Each structure stands twice: as C-alpha cells, then as structure tokens.
Amino acid sequence: MSIAILTQVSDELRRLAIAGSGVSGGDFRLKKLIAPLEKAGEKAPVFAKVAQSAQAVVDSNEKTAPVALLELAGLVNAILYTQGETGLAGELLTIETTDLGARQTQASARLLKPLLEALSTTGSGRLELIRDAFERGAFADLRLVKPALEALDDPYPEIGDFVVERVLPLYGKAILPELRRSFDQNGKAGHLLRLRLMHQLDPQGTRALIAQTLDDGSKELKVVAIECLGDSDEDLAYLLEQSKAKAKDVRAAALGALTKLDAAVAVEAVQKAAGGADLALIVDRLRTSRNPALLKFLLTEADRQLAKLLKLKDKTEQGTAVTRLQHWLGGLVGRDDAGTEAWLLKGFDRASDLAAIKSEPSGADVNELVAYLMANGSPKTREKLIAAHESLTGPMLSCAFAAARRTVSPGRLYDLFSPSLLDQPDKKSKKTATAFGRLEAIRHGLADQVADPSLAWRTSRVAYFGREQGDLPELDPRWLDAAVATGDLDLVQQLARPNHPATNRFLPEQFAASLKKSADYNSQRVLDTMVRIGHPEATKGVLELLKQFAASPYHGSVGYWIGRMIPDLPKSSATQLEALLPSLPEKMVDSLMESLLALKNKPDV
C-alpha cells in the first residue's frame, strides 16, 4: 500500500498545526488531497476514512476546527506509525557547542530560507538580500552562525568581505575555534579573510598563528600576516626589512604595519616611502594613524603639493599633481584636529584657483574632496561650508547640505536648500547646467546616500556623511510636499509618510504606470512604499503584482521581495490573497504561504 498521499497529508497537518487550527477551515492545499484520497479509498477503505476526516477539517469553522484537526492527525499518524520505521543506524556522538555569549533571536522561516540560500548558493542579487537581512537583525539567529562562516569561501568576493566586516564580528571570540579549525595556511581567498578576522577578534591570541603563517604560509597569507603586525615593538626590525621588499604588496603591508609604531625609525621609514612612489600604497594606513609626527608630515606635504599644483601650467603635469594631492588629502579623512581644520579652511579659500585647473583629474575634484573633508570635519569647517552654499553646486553642495543637516534646525535646512529643488528648469542646457547640478545635489542629500569615506578620495565621488556617524535629525515635513509637487518619485518613496493626501494620490499613479511596462523592481519599490505607509490601495497593488509575476518565468524573488510585504498589510487582506492563491503557480504559492500565515495570525487591532 502506497503511503505517499498520507505523507503529503501529514505534511499539511504539520503546517496547519504550526499556523493554528483557526486557519485550517477552507485550506485549499488540504482540499486538493481529498480527491486522491477518495480514489485510493476505492481499494483501501482506510483511505476513504482519511478523506472523510480531511473533508471535515476543510468544512470546519473556528469552533469545530481543533477537534477535526486532531482527529485527522491521530488517524494519519496511526496509519503511518504502522508503516514506518524509527531510529537510525550508526554511532552516537556528542554535538559540539559553543557559547556565543550574546542575546539570541529567531528569524522567521520566510526570512531564513532565502537568506540561507543566498549564503550557500551562487547567482546574482544575493549580496543585496544579505545586506537587507543584516539591517533587519536576522543574524542574531544562531542558525545563521555556521552559514555565515561558510560564506567566507563564497566565490563572489564582495559577500565574503561583507560577512567579515559586518556579520561575523557580531559573534565575537566565540567563533575563533571554528575559524582556527577551518584555517589553511596554504589557502587563499577565504583563508585570507579568516586570518584578518582572527587577528581583529584576538590580536594577542593570534600572534603565534601569525608567526607560523609568516614561516610556512602561502604568499598571499604572508602578506596578510605582515599587515597584522605592528602591535609590538618586537615587530620593528622585521617590518623595516620587509618595507624594502621588491614586491609591492609586501612593501605596502609592511609600511602599513609600521604606521602603528611610534618609534622614530618607523616614522622615518613611512615618511620616506610616502614622499616617494609608495604614497598610494599606504595612504589608507596614514588616514587611520593617530601618530602626531605622521599627521604633521601629512599637512606639510599637502601644503607643498598644493603650492606646486597652483604653479603648474601643463595639463599633464597638473593631472599628476592633482592625483598626488588627492592622496595626501585622503590621509585627512575623519580628522577634526586644529591642524586639519586650518588646512581645510585655507584650501577652501583657493577653490576658485583650483576650479580653473582643467586637467584630468581636475582642480574641481580637489574642491569636492576638500568640501567632503569639511563636512566631516570640525564645527568651524562645517559652518564655513554651509555659509557658502549659494555659490556651490554638484557634490560640493551635497556636502554643504549634509553639514547643514547635522548643524541647523530642520526648518532652517528647508529654507536654505529647498529653492534648489523647487526651482527646476524646464530642460537641460548649458544655461541651466548649474541649476540642474544644484537640483541633483539636493536630491542626493535628501536620499541620504552615504559614501564610504575611505573611498571618497580615490574615486572623486564625494558625498556627505549620514547615518554612519549617528542619527540625523528628522526632516521638515515640507520636503515631502516639494517632492510630490515636482513629481520626484525617488524622493517621494524616501520621504513618504502615512495619511499624506498628495502622496496617496501620487503613488497609485506611479505604480500603475510602472506596472504597464513590466512587473519590475521599480513597481515593487513603489508598492513597498505604499505598504509601508498603510496606503488604502496597497492590498490591491499586491494582488496586481502577484498576477503579473504569475504570468512570467521569474518566480524566485516573489517569496522574499513581495512576500515580505504581505504581513504588513491589513489583516482583512488575507481573504483576498487566499482567493488568489489557487490561480498562481505552485512554486509561487509555496514561497508565499509563510507570509500569508503571518498575516492571518496578526493580532486584531
């Protein structure tokens, strides 16, 4: 007698038991199994009995459902018990455990499943999903510790980097035994990340492993091991020797480690290297060094380089000089001391002279970097940048906006900068280029696009500081009115709030227009905003988007990107969603069930 159909019934019973008997009445999944059970009952009467019990569950209401569900479960389990086996052959072993010593939470299945897939499989879009899960605190779930550790070996390097920088430090020293166990001194890629992370978590405890890696490790690991030195004066002689190596990566690692030491000979070696061709190799470490002698050296060299640049006339020579000045200024990122403040104020006063340099990179790139440093600098540099906002455009204005966001009141911020958003030119031209530059700068400022300070000096993509440096004040409510008035969808989505009449009219129009093109990321973003603010047409939008996806081959993202919106809908939406499920592909239904159950189990408001 085949028991496959009974196993399916058992699986559905388990699902309903977890969800609660209150949702079992009318369950369409269980209902689909009744016909096969009745057919099997023609040969084996016990299947007919199971079909009758299943029908009773489907026909039940909130009062009769518990008894009907228990009766069906008892019958199915009794049959399966007589047909199956329990136990497993093999030796019993103790499960290895480690105390993480941190508060633990449990992620829901609808979040956990796609996250586990993102950490353990390949394909595009995984990093975005992992970042989103991290921001939602999902990695406090202990079930994700091992998958996060295994992600160190992910073929997509950005995932390994993100896990090392943001995720694994959450678990502290508790993960050190597993890191050591899986570390291969002859390895590459993920093993480089393991060594860096072990040193970050336990610098002193890792010194023996660092020394061993320097002797026996692979070439790549030896470079990482050198980077980890500099915590003790015992490293000085070895680092001085390696700072003269022919290999650039070895030389850069040794020089970077020397910036941690205060010995005069170490400072002298770093200054000599930075004054020559190795500046670009070590500017990151100069930026993080708090050695007073190195800071004085940075400011002196930046002064010398600026003076040299302003005297040059040849564009090729200017471009080379600009690049080198950018490197020197890159060492000032994150500093607000008196010396840095004085240099930035002086450099800002030369903005017009620098703007006249049209090389590649240009003097304008230097001005943008100076503005970035001022926005992240002392109160005095921020005040001067804000005061000059009417003469600024592009990234420099973005920096001024960011400085003002943290410095002035929300109302004053709106009064100062909103004209650049509201006074939009009809079309782009040479005459309106400045106005468009100011418009884009304010849009970027409001969107709170935070650039990584460590990358700003390299790319000349200068943006402002934001949430990374603390919570920002709330924006003036008038910004949303301005965003709707100018038809700026991105800003409306960023600033939208509940019960705003203009926004409630604007978003459905944009959703409908986007849906006509395709069920793409833009339509999902608009719908996500509608759900977030409790828009009265949010449920209608979710239903329409699900129908669009049902007709396309792209079902994989539905459970996460659309499914996660469902629990935030009104509880009354569950009936409409359940009515739609039978018309959707089975794979879509599977990915949405957890979200639908979460919606049905929401407490009544």
ZAVEXDREN-39395 format. One record per residue (C-alpha): x, y, z. Coordinates in steps of 0.2 Angstrom, whole numbers, padded with zeros to 4 digits. Layout:
N
<u X v Y w Z>
...
***
This chain:
605
<u 0000 v 0000 w 0000>
<u 0007 v 0017 w -0005>
<u 0008 v 0029 w 0009>
<u 0014 v 0044 w -0002>
<u -0003 v 0053 w -0001>
<u -0003 v 0050 w 0018>
<u 0014 v 0058 w 0019>
<u 0008 v 0073 w 0010>
<u -0007 v 0074 w 0021>
<u 0004 v 0073 w 0036>
<u 0015 v 0087 w 0030>
<u 0000 v 0098 w 0028>
<u -0006 v 0094 w 0045>
<u 0010 v 0099 w 0052>
<u 0009 v 0116 w 0043>
<u -0008 v 0119 w 0050>
<u -0004 v 0114 w 0067>
<u 0010 v 0127 w 0067>
<u -0001 v 0140 w 0060>
<u -0015 v 0136 w 0072>
<u -0031 v 0127 w 0069>
<u -0040 v 0144 w 0066>
<u -0033 v 0144 w 0048>
<u -0037 v 0126 w 0044>
<u -0055 v 0129 w 0038>
<u -0056 v 0130 w 0019>
<u -0037 v 0126 w 0017>
<u -0035 v 0124 w -0002>
<u -0019 v 0113 w 0000>
<u -0028 v 0100 w 0011>
<u -0043 v 0101 w 0000>
<u -0033 v 0096 w -0016>
<u -0028 v 0080 w -0007>
<u -0046 v 0074 w -0004>
<u -0049 v 0068 w -0022>
<u -0034 v 0057 w -0022>
<u -0038 v 0050 w -0005>
<u -0056 v 0046 w -0011>
<u -0049 v 0037 w -0026>
<u -0037 v 0027 w -0016>
<u -0051 v 0023 w -0004>
<u -0059 v 0013 w -0018>
<u -0046 v -0001 w -0015>
<u -0042 v 0003 w 0003>
<u -0056 v 0008 w 0015>
<u -0044 v 0017 w 0027>
<u -0040 v 0030 w 0014>
<u -0059 v 0034 w 0012>
<u -0059 v 0036 w 0031>
<u -0045 v 0048 w 0030>
<u -0054 v 0058 w 0015>
<u -0069 v 0060 w 0026>
<u -0059 v 0067 w 0041>
<u -0049 v 0078 w 0029>
<u -0066 v 0085 w 0022>
<u -0072 v 0088 w 0040>
<u -0056 v 0099 w 0043>
<u -0059 v 0109 w 0027>
<u -0078 v 0111 w 0031>
<u -0074 v 0116 w 0049>
<u -0076 v 0133 w 0057>
<u -0066 v 0141 w 0072>
<u -0076 v 0131 w 0085>
<u -0075 v 0114 w 0076>
<u -0058 v 0115 w 0068>
<u -0047 v 0110 w 0083>
<u -0057 v 0093 w 0086>
<u -0057 v 0090 w 0067>
<u -0039 v 0093 w 0065>
<u -0034 v 0082 w 0080>
<u -0045 v 0068 w 0074>
<u -0037 v 0068 w 0056>
<u -0019 v 0070 w 0064>
<u -0022 v 0055 w 0075>
<u -0029 v 0044 w 0061>
<u -0015 v 0048 w 0049>
<u -0001 v 0046 w 0062>
<u -0008 v 0029 w 0067>
<u -0008 v 0023 w 0049>
<u 0010 v 0030 w 0046>
<u 0016 v 0023 w 0063>
<u 0011 v 0005 w 0057>
<u 0020 v 0008 w 0040>
<u 0036 v 0016 w 0045>
<u 0052 v 0014 w 0055>
<u 0060 v 0024 w 0069>
<u 0078 v 0026 w 0073>
<u 0095 v 0027 w 0063>
<u 0109 v 0016 w 0062>
<u 0126 v 0022 w 0067>
<u 0137 v 0028 w 0082>
<u 0130 v 0041 w 0094>
<u 0142 v 0056 w 0095>
<u 0141 v 0072 w 0106>
<u 0136 v 0088 w 0097>
<u 0149 v 0101 w 0098>
<u 0143 v 0118 w 0105>
<u 0150 v 0135 w 0108>
<u 0143 v 0148 w 0119>
<u 0141 v 0165 w 0109>
<u 0138 v 0175 w 0125>
<u 0126 v 0186 w 0116>
<u 0107 v 0189 w 0115>
<u 0099 v 0177 w 0103>
<u 0083 v 0179 w 0092>
<u 0075 v 0168 w 0080>
<u 0072 v 0173 w 0062>
<u 0055 v 0168 w 0054>
<u 0056 v 0155 w 0040>
<u 0051 v 0167 w 0027>
<u 0067 v 0177 w 0030>
<u 0078 v 0162 w 0035>
<u 0075 v 0151 w 0020>
<u 0080 v 0164 w 0006>
<u 0094 v 0170 w 0017>
<u 0102 v 0153 w 0019>
<u 0100 v 0151 w 0000>
<u 0109 v 0167 w -0003>
<u 0123 v 0162 w 0009>
<u 0126 v 0145 w 0002>
<u 0122 v 0146 w -0017>
<u 0128 v 0156 w -0032>
<u 0119 v 0169 w -0043>
<u 0115 v 0187 w -0044>
<u 0106 v 0198 w -0031>
<u 0112 v 0188 w -0016>
<u 0123 v 0202 w -0008>
<u 0108 v 0214 w -0008>
<u 0097 v 0201 w 0001>
<u 0111 v 0198 w 0014>
<u 0113 v 0216 w 0017>
<u 0094 v 0218 w 0020>
<u 0094 v 0204 w 0032>
<u 0108 v 0211 w 0042>
<u 0100 v 0228 w 0043>
<u 0084 v 0219 w 0050>
<u 0094 v 0210 w 0063>
<u 0092 v 0192 w 0056>
<u 0110 v 0187 w 0060>
<u 0106 v 0186 w 0079>
<u 0098 v 0169 w 0075>
<u 0111 v 0156 w 0080>
<u 0106 v 0145 w 0065>
<u 0115 v 0158 w 0054>
<u 0132 v 0157 w 0063>
<u 0139 v 0142 w 0053>
<u 0132 v 0148 w 0036>
<u 0139 v 0165 w 0039>
<u 0156 v 0157 w 0042>
<u 0155 v 0146 w 0027>
<u 0151 v 0162 w 0017>
<u 0169 v 0167 w 0019>
<u 0173 v 0155 w 0004>
<u 0159 v 0162 w -0007>
<u 0165 v 0164 w -0025>
<u 0158 v 0181 w -0025>
<u 0172 v 0191 w -0015>
<u 0160 v 0205 w -0010>
<u 0150 v 0193 w 0000>
<u 0165 v 0187 w 0010>
<u 0170 v 0205 w 0013>
<u 0153 v 0210 w 0019>
<u 0152 v 0195 w 0031>
<u 0169 v 0198 w 0038>
<u 0166 v 0217 w 0040>
<u 0148 v 0217 w 0047>
<u 0141 v 0200 w 0051>
<u 0154 v 0189 w 0060>
<u 0161 v 0202 w 0072>
<u 0144 v 0201 w 0080>
<u 0148 v 0184 w 0087>
<u 0165 v 0189 w 0095>
<u 0178 v 0177 w 0101>
<u 0166 v 0163 w 0101>
<u 0169 v 0159 w 0083>
<u 0188 v 0158 w 0085>
<u 0188 v 0139 w 0087>
<u 0179 v 0137 w 0071>
<u 0189 v 0149 w 0062>
<u 0205 v 0141 w 0068>
<u 0199 v 0123 w 0063>
<u 0195 v 0128 w 0046>
<u 0210 v 0139 w 0043>
<u 0223 v 0133 w 0030>
<u 0240 v 0141 w 0030>
<u 0242 v 0136 w 0011>
<u 0225 v 0143 w 0006>
<u 0219 v 0159 w -0002>
<u 0203 v 0169 w -0004>
<u 0193 v 0164 w 0011>
<u 0208 v 0160 w 0022>
<u 0215 v 0177 w 0020>
<u 0198 v 0184 w 0027>
<u 0199 v 0171 w 0041>
<u 0217 v 0177 w 0046>
<u 0212 v 0195 w 0046>
<u 0196 v 0191 w 0056>
<u 0205 v 0181 w 0069>
<u 0218 v 0195 w 0072>
<u 0204 v 0208 w 0073>
<u 0195 v 0197 w 0086>
<u 0210 v 0192 w 0097>
<u 0226 v 0201 w 0092>
<u 0237 v 0194 w 0106>
<u 0230 v 0177 w 0105>
<u 0233 v 0176 w 0086>
<u 0252 v 0181 w 0087>
<u 0258 v 0163 w 0087>
<u 0247 v 0159 w 0072>
<u 0254 v 0175 w 0063>
<u 0272 v 0170 w 0066>
<u 0268 v 0152 w 0060>
<u 0260 v 0159 w 0044>
<u 0275 v 0170 w 0041>
<u 0286 v 0155 w 0041>
<u 0275 v 0142 w 0032>
<u 0260 v 0151 w 0024>
<u 0256 v 0154 w 0006>
<u 0262 v 0170 w -0002>
<u 0245 v 0178 w -0001>
<u 0243 v 0174 w 0018>
<u 0261 v 0180 w 0022>
<u 0256 v 0197 w 0016>
<u 0240 v 0197 w 0027>
<u 0251 v 0191 w 0041>
<u 0263 v 0206 w 0039>
<u 0248 v 0218 w 0039>
<u 0243 v 0211 w 0056>
<u 0260 v 0215 w 0064>
<u 0264 v 0232 w 0072>
<u 0256 v 0228 w 0089>
<u 0273 v 0226 w 0097>
<u 0290 v 0234 w 0096>
<u 0297 v 0216 w 0093>
<u 0290 v 0218 w 0075>
<u 0300 v 0233 w 0071>
<u 0316 v 0225 w 0064>
<u 0306 v 0213 w 0053>
<u 0294 v 0226 w 0046>
<u 0309 v 0238 w 0042>
<u 0317 v 0224 w 0032>
<u 0300 v 0220 w 0023>
<u 0297 v 0238 w 0019>
<u 0311 v 0237 w 0007>
<u 0305 v 0222 w -0002>
<u 0303 v 0222 w -0021>
<u 0285 v 0215 w -0021>
<u 0273 v 0230 w -0019>
<u 0260 v 0220 w -0009>
<u 0273 v 0215 w 0004>
<u 0281 v 0233 w 0004>
<u 0263 v 0240 w 0007>
<u 0259 v 0228 w 0021>
<u 0275 v 0232 w 0030>
<u 0274 v 0250 w 0028>
<u 0256 v 0250 w 0034>
<u 0260 v 0240 w 0049>
<u 0274 v 0252 w 0053>
<u 0261 v 0266 w 0055>
<u 0256 v 0258 w 0071>
<u 0273 v 0260 w 0079>
<u 0279 v 0276 w 0087>
<u 0297 v 0273 w 0086>
<u 0307 v 0287 w 0077>
<u 0314 v 0274 w 0064>
<u 0297 v 0268 w 0060>
<u 0290 v 0285 w 0057>
<u 0306 v 0290 w 0046>
<u 0303 v 0274 w 0035>
<u 0285 v 0278 w 0032>
<u 0289 v 0296 w 0028>
<u 0302 v 0292 w 0016>
<u 0291 v 0279 w 0007>
<u 0276 v 0291 w 0006>
<u 0287 v 0305 w 0000>
<u 0291 v 0294 w -0015>
<u 0282 v 0282 w -0026>
<u 0274 v 0272 w -0012>
<u 0261 v 0286 w -0006>
<u 0246 v 0277 w -0015>
<u 0251 v 0261 w -0007>
<u 0250 v 0267 w 0011>
<u 0238 v 0282 w 0011>
<u 0224 v 0271 w 0019>
<u 0235 v 0267 w 0034>
<u 0241 v 0286 w 0035>
<u 0222 v 0290 w 0037>
<u 0220 v 0279 w 0052>
<u 0236 v 0283 w 0060>
<u 0235 v 0295 w 0075>
<u 0254 v 0297 w 0076>
<u 0257 v 0316 w 0079>
<u 0273 v 0316 w 0068>
<u 0264 v 0307 w 0054>
<u 0249 v 0320 w 0055>
<u 0261 v 0335 w 0054>
<u 0270 v 0326 w 0039>
<u 0253 v 0324 w 0030>
<u 0249 v 0343 w 0032>
<u 0266 v 0349 w 0027>
<u 0266 v 0338 w 0012>
<u 0248 v 0343 w 0007>
<u 0254 v 0361 w 0008>
<u 0269 v 0358 w -0003>
<u 0259 v 0349 w -0016>
<u 0245 v 0362 w -0016>
<u 0258 v 0376 w -0019>
<u 0266 v 0366 w -0033>
<u 0250 v 0362 w -0041>
<u 0245 v 0380 w -0042>
<u 0261 v 0385 w -0051>
<u 0259 v 0372 w -0065>
<u 0253 v 0376 w -0082>
<u 0254 v 0360 w -0092>
<u 0238 v 0349 w -0091>
<u 0248 v 0333 w -0090>
<u 0259 v 0339 w -0075>
<u 0243 v 0346 w -0067>
<u 0234 v 0330 w -0068>
<u 0248 v 0321 w -0060>
<u 0250 v 0334 w -0046>
<u 0231 v 0333 w -0043>
<u 0231 v 0314 w -0041>
<u 0246 v 0316 w -0028>
<u 0237 v 0330 w -0019>
<u 0221 v 0319 w -0018>
<u 0232 v 0305 w -0010>
<u 0238 v 0317 w 0003>
<u 0221 v 0324 w 0007>
<u 0215 v 0306 w 0008>
<u 0225 v 0304 w 0024>
<u 0215 v 0318 w 0032>
<u 0198 v 0309 w 0031>
<u 0190 v 0308 w 0048>
<u 0201 v 0320 w 0056>
<u 0195 v 0336 w 0065>
<u 0210 v 0342 w 0074>
<u 0216 v 0360 w 0074>
<u 0230 v 0357 w 0060>
<u 0217 v 0348 w 0049>
<u 0204 v 0362 w 0052>
<u 0217 v 0376 w 0047>
<u 0222 v 0367 w 0031>
<u 0204 v 0364 w 0025>
<u 0199 v 0382 w 0028>
<u 0214 v 0388 w 0018>
<u 0211 v 0375 w 0005>
<u 0193 v 0380 w 0003>
<u 0199 v 0398 w 0000>
<u 0208 v 0393 w -0015>
<u 0193 v 0385 w -0023>
<u 0192 v 0397 w -0037>
<u 0210 v 0395 w -0042>
<u 0208 v 0376 w -0041>
<u 0192 v 0376 w -0052>
<u 0202 v 0384 w -0066>
<u 0213 v 0369 w -0067>
<u 0205 v 0358 w -0081>
<u 0217 v 0343 w -0081>
<u 0211 v 0325 w -0078>
<u 0208 v 0323 w -0064>
<u 0205 v 0342 w -0062>
<u 0205 v 0355 w -0048>
<u 0186 v 0353 w -0047>
<u 0190 v 0335 w -0040>
<u 0201 v 0343 w -0027>
<u 0187 v 0355 w -0022>
<u 0175 v 0341 w -0020>
<u 0187 v 0332 w -0009>
<u 0190 v 0347 w 0002>
<u 0171 v 0350 w 0004>
<u 0169 v 0332 w 0009>
<u 0183 v 0334 w 0022>
<u 0175 v 0350 w 0029>
<u 0158 v 0342 w 0030>
<u 0166 v 0328 w 0040>
<u 0177 v 0340 w 0050>
<u 0176 v 0352 w 0064>
<u 0161 v 0363 w 0068>
<u 0171 v 0378 w 0061>
<u 0174 v 0369 w 0044>
<u 0155 v 0364 w 0043>
<u 0149 v 0382 w 0047>
<u 0160 v 0389 w 0033>
<u 0154 v 0376 w 0020>
<u 0136 v 0380 w 0025>
<u 0138 v 0399 w 0023>
<u 0145 v 0397 w 0006>
<u 0131 v 0385 w -0001>
<u 0123 v 0398 w -0013>
<u 0140 v 0398 w -0023>
<u 0141 v 0379 w -0023>
<u 0134 v 0366 w -0035>
<u 0135 v 0347 w -0038>
<u 0145 v 0336 w -0025>
<u 0151 v 0352 w -0015>
<u 0133 v 0357 w -0012>
<u 0129 v 0339 w -0007>
<u 0142 v 0341 w 0006>
<u 0136 v 0358 w 0012>
<u 0118 v 0350 w 0013>
<u 0125 v 0336 w 0024>
<u 0134 v 0348 w 0035>
<u 0118 v 0358 w 0037>
<u 0108 v 0343 w 0040>
<u 0118 v 0340 w 0056>
<u 0120 v 0358 w 0061>
<u 0105 v 0368 w 0058>
<u 0087 v 0366 w 0063>
<u 0075 v 0356 w 0051>
<u 0065 v 0372 w 0046>
<u 0081 v 0381 w 0043>
<u 0088 v 0367 w 0032>
<u 0072 v 0368 w 0021>
<u 0073 v 0387 w 0020>
<u 0091 v 0386 w 0014>
<u 0091 v 0372 w 0002>
<u 0073 v 0369 w -0004>
<u 0074 v 0383 w -0018>
<u 0086 v 0372 w -0027>
<u 0073 v 0358 w -0028>
<u 0058 v 0368 w -0031>
<u 0065 v 0379 w -0045>
<u 0068 v 0366 w -0058>
<u 0072 v 0372 w -0076>
<u 0061 v 0365 w -0090>
<u 0075 v 0357 w -0099>
<u 0094 v 0354 w -0098>
<u 0106 v 0366 w -0107>
<u 0122 v 0375 w -0104>
<u 0112 v 0389 w -0097>
<u 0103 v 0378 w -0084>
<u 0118 v 0366 w -0080>
<u 0121 v 0375 w -0063>
<u 0103 v 0374 w -0058>
<u 0102 v 0356 w -0063>
<u 0118 v 0352 w -0053>
<u 0111 v 0360 w -0038>
<u 0095 v 0350 w -0040>
<u 0104 v 0334 w -0041>
<u 0115 v 0339 w -0026>
<u 0099 v 0342 w -0015>
<u 0091 v 0326 w -0021>
<u 0106 v 0316 w -0016>
<u 0106 v 0324 w 0000>
<u 0088 v 0320 w 0004>
<u 0091 v 0302 w -0002>
<u 0104 v 0301 w 0012>
<u 0116 v 0291 w 0000>
<u 0131 v 0289 w 0011>
<u 0148 v 0287 w 0003>
<u 0162 v 0277 w 0011>
<u 0174 v 0290 w 0017>
<u 0189 v 0278 w 0014>
<u 0184 v 0278 w -0005>
<u 0180 v 0296 w -0007>
<u 0197 v 0302 w -0010>
<u 0201 v 0288 w -0023>
<u 0186 v 0289 w -0034>
<u 0182 v 0308 w -0033>
<u 0164 v 0303 w -0029>
<u 0162 v 0315 w -0015>
<u 0146 v 0313 w -0004>
<u 0141 v 0318 w 0013>
<u 0141 v 0310 w 0030>
<u 0125 v 0302 w 0036>
<u 0118 v 0288 w 0047>
<u 0136 v 0280 w 0049>
<u 0140 v 0295 w 0060>
<u 0125 v 0295 w 0071>
<u 0106 v 0298 w 0069>
<u 0101 v 0313 w 0059>
<u 0088 v 0325 w 0064>
<u 0070 v 0322 w 0056>
<u 0067 v 0332 w 0040>
<u 0055 v 0346 w 0039>
<u 0038 v 0339 w 0033>
<u 0038 v 0352 w 0019>
<u 0051 v 0342 w 0009>
<u 0038 v 0328 w 0005>
<u 0026 v 0342 w -0002>
<u 0040 v 0348 w -0013>
<u 0044 v 0331 w -0019>
<u 0027 v 0327 w -0024>
<u 0025 v 0344 w -0032>
<u 0040 v 0341 w -0043>
<u 0035 v 0323 w -0047>
<u 0051 v 0316 w -0040>
<u 0046 v 0298 w -0037>
<u 0063 v 0293 w -0029>
<u 0061 v 0307 w -0016>
<u 0043 v 0303 w -0013>
<u 0047 v 0285 w -0009>
<u 0061 v 0290 w 0003>
<u 0051 v 0303 w 0012>
<u 0033 v 0296 w 0011>
<u 0023 v 0296 w 0027>
<u 0005 v 0289 w 0031>
<u -0010 v 0299 w 0028>
<u -0002 v 0312 w 0017>
<u -0016 v 0316 w 0004>
<u -0004 v 0321 w -0010>
<u 0007 v 0306 w -0008>
<u -0009 v 0295 w -0008>
<u -0014 v 0301 w -0025>
<u 0004 v 0301 w -0032>
<u 0009 v 0283 w -0028>
<u -0005 v 0273 w -0036>
<u -0002 v 0283 w -0052>
<u 0016 v 0279 w -0052>
<u 0013 v 0261 w -0048>
<u 0000 v 0259 w -0062>
<u 0012 v 0267 w -0075>
<u 0026 v 0256 w -0069>
<u 0016 v 0240 w -0070>
<u 0011 v 0244 w -0088>
<u 0029 v 0242 w -0093>
<u 0033 v 0226 w -0083>
<u 0032 v 0219 w -0065>
<u 0050 v 0225 w -0062>
<u 0060 v 0232 w -0047>
<u 0053 v 0249 w -0049>
<u 0035 v 0243 w -0047>
<u 0040 v 0233 w -0032>
<u 0048 v 0248 w -0024>
<u 0033 v 0259 w -0026>
<u 0022 v 0245 w -0019>
<u 0034 v 0243 w -0004>
<u 0032 v 0261 w 0000>
<u 0013 v 0260 w -0001>
<u 0013 v 0245 w 0011>
<u 0025 v 0254 w 0022>
<u 0014 v 0270 w 0024>
<u -0003 v 0260 w 0025>
<u -0009 v 0266 w 0008>
<u -0028 v 0261 w 0006>
<u -0024 v 0253 w -0011>
<u -0009 v 0243 w -0005>
<u -0018 v 0227 w -0005>
<u -0025 v 0230 w -0022>
<u -0007 v 0233 w -0028>
<u 0000 v 0217 w -0021>
<u -0014 v 0207 w -0029>
<u -0010 v 0215 w -0046>
<u 0009 v 0212 w -0044>
<u 0006 v 0194 w -0040>
<u -0004 v 0192 w -0055>
<u 0009 v 0200 w -0066>
<u 0023 v 0188 w -0059>
<u 0012 v 0173 w -0061>
<u 0012 v 0176 w -0080>
<u 0031 v 0177 w -0080>
<u 0045 v 0165 w -0078>
<u 0053 v 0174 w -0063>
<u 0046 v 0167 w -0048>
<u 0061 v 0165 w -0037>
<u 0060 v 0183 w -0029>
<u 0042 v 0183 w -0026>
<u 0043 v 0175 w -0009>
<u 0055 v 0187 w -0002>
<u 0053 v 0204 w -0011>
<u 0034 v 0203 w -0012>
<u 0031 v 0190 w 0001>
<u 0039 v 0201 w 0015>
<u 0026 v 0215 w 0011>
<u 0011 v 0204 w 0015>
<u 0012 v 0203 w 0034>
<u 0012 v 0222 w 0034>
<u -0005 v 0223 w 0025>
<u -0021 v 0224 w 0035>
<u -0027 v 0208 w 0042>
<u -0043 v 0209 w 0032>
<u -0032 v 0207 w 0016>
<u -0030 v 0188 w 0020>
<u -0046 v 0183 w 0012>
<u -0042 v 0192 w -0005>
<u -0025 v 0184 w -0005>
<u -0032 v 0167 w -0001>
<u -0044 v 0168 w -0015>
<u -0030 v 0172 w -0027>
<u -0018 v 0158 w -0022>
<u -0027 v 0144 w -0032>
<u -0023 v 0153 w -0048>
<u -0005 v 0155 w -0045>
<u 0009 v 0143 w -0050>
<u 0013 v 0130 w -0036>
<u 0031 v 0137 w -0034>
<u 0024 v 0155 w -0030>
<u 0011 v 0148 w -0018>
<u 0025 v 0139 w -0008>
<u 0035 v 0154 w -0007>
<u 0020 v 0165 w -0001>
<u 0012 v 0153 w 0012>
<u 0023 v 0158 w 0027>
<u 0019 v 0176 w 0023>
<u 0001 v 0173 w 0022>
<u 0000 v 0163 w 0038>
<u 0009 v 0178 w 0047>
<u -0004 v 0190 w 0041>
<u -0018 v 0179 w 0046>
<u -0010 v 0177 w 0063>
<u -0008 v 0195 w 0066>
<u -0017 v 0201 w 0082>
<u -0033 v 0211 w 0079>
<u -0030 v 0230 w 0081>
***
